[in-house]
Amino acid sequence: MELVHELIGGNLLTPHFMGMVAMVFVAAILQGVGGLGFAMFSAPLSALFFPELAPGPLLVLGGCLSVMVVLRERSAIDFKSAGTMISGRVIGNFIAVFIMAMLSTNSFYILFAVLILIGVALSYSGWRIVANWRTLGFAGVMSGIMGTITSSGAPPYAIVMQNTPPATLRSTLNFTFFFGATTSLILLASIGRFELRQLMLGLLLFPALLLGFTVSTPLARHVPKGAIRHVLLGLSALSAVGLLMRALL
C-alpha cells in the first residue's frame, strides 16, 4: 500500500490519475478496433502529461491488451508474417539498448519522427508497400528499437501492413506485440529501467484497459478496412508529432 500511495498520492480520484485512466481507456478501444493504436495514442500523451508511464507501464498494459486481442481473433493469425516481424523485433530490441547507452534520446526521437512522417506521406501519395519478408523484417527491427526506447513500436507495422484484412491485421500484429513487449521489458529490467513501481502502476490502470477492450469488441466487427487504414496512418502521424514535441520540450 505504501508503494501505491507513493505512485498516485493515495487518491485514485486525483485529476492526474483520472487523466491516465481516460487515456488508457481510449487507447484500448483504438487497438481493439484497429489492431494497434494503444501505444501510438498513449505514448505521445504520456510524453507530455504522464512521463511516469513510459516506457515500462505502457509496455505492461500493451502486452496485456495484445493477449486479449489475440485470444479474441486467434483463428486469423498469419503466423509466417508474425514470425518474421518477431525476429526483426528481437534484433531491434538489442539495438535499442545500445542506442540508449550511446546516443541522445532527443536525437533519436527527432530522427524516428521524421522517418514516420515521411512514411505516412508516401503512403498517402499512392506508394504501395508490399508486405513481404523483407519489409516485415525491417518493420520489426524498427519497431523493436522504437518500442524499447519510447514504448510505441507500432508505426512501422502500421505503414507496412496498412492494406491487410482487418481481422488478420489485428490478430497478427498483437501476436507480435506481445512477444515484443515482453522482450522489451526484460531488457529494460536488465539495465534498471523497469522496476516494481512501474509494474504496479501498469496494473493499477488495468481495469481501464479491460473496459476499453470490452467496448471495442462490438465495434471491431463493423469498421471497414478503408477506415482502419486511415486510422492507422493518422495515429502514426500523431505518434511522430508526439515524439517531436517531447524532443523539443
Order of alpha helices (4+ residues) and beta strands (2+ residues): alpha-alpha-alpha-alpha-alpha-alpha-alpha-alpha-alpha-alpha-alpha-alpha
